[in-house]
Amino acid sequence: MRRVERIEQLLRTAFAPERIEVRDVSAAHRGHAGFDGDGSHFRVILISARFNGQSRTARHRLVYDALASMFPDEIHALTLRLHAPGEASGAAEARAQRCS
């Protein structure tokens, strides 16, 4: 299973998301520390009810906990856009779309 697929599977299990998008952006980091041709840098957009009432830091911790088995050997870097349902409107949705 590719790393992108494994990340998505772990996040789907942990968050039952309304929306999930996982992209391998490793090619943009070729030659940098942590680069791995199998994928090492990822961008995640995740909308889940589990984030209701959670701070940004708490949301990040939840995601890192869900992916703990992949650090540090398979994931070097993550860019995260994490929202509760209804938050991803207006400016937040525009930022999320730029990640797409």
N, C-alpha and C positions, 0 to 999 in steps of 0.2 A: 504494500500500500504506500502510495506517495505521501510525503509529509503533509501537503496541503489537505489531502483527504483525511489523514489521521487527525490533524488539528480540527477540521470541521466535525468529524465524528465525535471527538472528545467534547467539543463545545456544544454540539447538539444534545448530547447525553446530559451534560451538566446544566444547560440553560433552557432547553425547549424553546428556542428563539422564534420570534415572529419573522425575523430576517437575519440571515447570516451570509457573510461573504468573506472568503479567505483567499488572499492572493499571494503568490510567491513573487516578491519583488527583488529577489537576490541578484538578478542580472544587473540592476542599477548599482550594486555594491561590489562588483567584480574588482578584485585587487585590493579590497579593504580587509581589515581584520575581521575574522569570523566568516568570511565568504566560503561557501561550500556549494559546489556544482549541483548537489542533490537538493538544494534549497536550504537557506539558513535565515533569511530575512523575510518577514511576512507582514501583511497588512490585513487587519480584521475589522469588519463592521458587524456589530452584534446588537440586536434589539431584543430585549428579554424582560419579562415581568419580574424576574429575579433582581433586577436593578432598581426597582421601585424603592424609594427612600434611602438608597445607598449613595454615599459620596463617590466622587470620581476615584479617589484612592481605594476605597473599599471595592469598587467594581473591578479595578485593575487587579487587586489582590485575588478576587474570586477567579478571574481568568487565569492568572498565573498559577493558582492552586490547581485548577482543572487541567492545566498543561504541564504540571510539575514533572511528569515522567519523561518529558521531551527536553528539559533543560539539563545541562547546557550542551549536551551532545548533538541535538537535532535542531534546536532553535537558538540562534544567536541574538536576534532582534525582532521585536514586535512593535507595530504601530497599531494602536487600538482606538476605535471609535465605538463607545459603549453607551447605549441609551435605554431608558425604560420606554415602554409603549407611550406614544403621544409626545415624547420629547423630541423626536427626530423630525421636527417641522421647522420651517423658517431657516434661520442661520445654521442650526445644527444639521439639518438635512442637506443644505447646500455644501457644507464641509464634507459630509459623508459621500455625496455624489462626486466630489472632486477626487475622492479615494478610488472611485470605481474605474 
